[in-house]
């Protein structure tokens, strides 16, 4: 009788464990499928948002009223630094432009603009815009009070991510800023003292 009772308990425990394992396996598969669908929905939403941001950026380029807010700066020696996007930017508005750098997070010199960098404000000339393989290229020269530079902007197709290469006309201290290109009215930048 003890053997029968023992075998019955072992058998019922085995059946319970098998049922639990099957239920657990199905639950994990359902959870994986739900996560996969959530990831796909998130990717679709991000693609749609990138597409809208890209269309806004292209219209801003065509209208000549935009700001490229930089998230990082690459210096001529190849060092890249992350920077504040509201003080490191390139702006164009109706034939006038601003190029500003501010390295307060890693430079201890207040710089000519009071923000640890330089602010060049002036008239733009030699404006060229073209599209190739879905990317937009926007080039111009800016003439400030004491400095002039050539600016080369590349807007990546399908998104508002952009890079700008700033090439001063008096030296070889080229730098590249990478960030997002926004219409002027959607930007929130802070301008330092013009140099």
Secondary structure, DSSP 8 states (H G I E B T S, - for coil): -HHHHHHHHHHHHHHHHHHHHHHHHHHHHHHHHHHHHHHHHHHHHHHHHHHHHHHHHHHHHHHTEEEEEEEEEE-TTS-EEE--TTTSEEEEETTEEEEE---TTT--S--TTSSSS-EEEEEEEEEEEEEETTEEEEEEEEE-SS-EEEEEEEE-TTSSEEEEEEEESSS---EEEEEEEEEGGG---------
